[in-house]
Amino acid sequence: MTENEARFGPPESLLQLIDNLARFHREHEEYYAQAPLRQAGELQARSRVLKALADRWSVVAVGERASAVGFAGAEDLNAPGLVAESGVLFLEGEGEPAELQRLKRELRQVADDVDQTGSWLAQAMEQAWEIAGSLAAYRELADLLGERHRIIADDWQSAALQSLIARMLRRALDLLAEVDFTPAALRADLGGDRTAPAYLYSASELLDRSADLMVESAMLVHDNERRWRVFRARVRELRSA
């Protein structure tokens, strides 16, 4: 860009591009200021399942009320109230409950989704940072450069949180993989060292922290709302001048 070009202000093509970004990226961020909150609630619900089972298995006398009848509920393994809340049901003569298998599949899907989102957002912010730097040549936009760079910084931090959340969820799954959830294996463990509750507590703590970070991510993106409005209002002013 020449000094003469900068003197005459931002060209219409650039203002049109900035206006487009301010409109559609703001709308995109409105979604990502809400979606992580829903995901956080879902993670907390899954964490409660693990905690309820861990609480039960930490104190229950194994086999005390076990039934020999196939498909009967395993009295010693099922946590009070959990079946109605989550559907997780341990049955005599059966394997790992289908609901627990689904819980793990869903966690893996969430991890994959947030990892993909975080990677995409980080790459987008790399490009946005370079473009924002080029705006410094236009004095009409000088007072908005702090706003624009703050938007990018918030989104970049959100991207890093998304990647961290994916790591934590996958590690929680690694911990759950250490537990054999068949009734026979659980009773053998609970009759000995009782390691299953410890793995479940640790996995649930990772889910809890992941939920916290999802809320932080949503807060960072939500913080950009006013900044986008201010930025777009200035661009519209310049386009109408």
Salt bridges, closest charged atoms under 4 A:
GLU3 OE2 - ARG7 NH2 3.85
GLU12 OE2 - ARG239 NH2 2.72
ASP19 OD1 - ARG232 NE 2.75
ASP19 OD2 - ARG239 NH1 3.20
GLU27 OE2 - ARG23 NE 3.95
GLU30 OE2 - ARG26 NE 3.82
ASP76 OD1 - ARG187 NH2 2.72
GLU85 OE2 - ARG48 NE 3.66
GLU92 OE2 - ARG187 NH2 2.80
GLU96 OE2 - LYS104 NZ 2.75
GLU106 OE1 - ARG46 NH2 3.12
ASP112 OD1 - ARG170 NH2 2.82
ASP115 OD2 - ARG170 NH1 2.90
ASP143 OD1 - ARG234 NH1 2.79
GLU147 OE2 - ARG226 NH2 3.19
GLU147 OE1 - ARG227 NH1 3.17
ASP154 OD1 - ARG150 NE 3.18
ASP174 OD2 - ARG171 NE 3.34
ASP208 OD2 - LYS51 NZ 2.42
ASP212 OD2 - ARG209 NH1 3.84
GLU216 OE2 - ARG209 NH2 3.81
ASP223 OD2 - ARG150 NH2 3.21
ASP223 OD2 - ARG227 NH2 3.27
GLU225 OE2 - ARG26 NH2 2.51
GLU225 OE2 - ARG229 NE 3.51
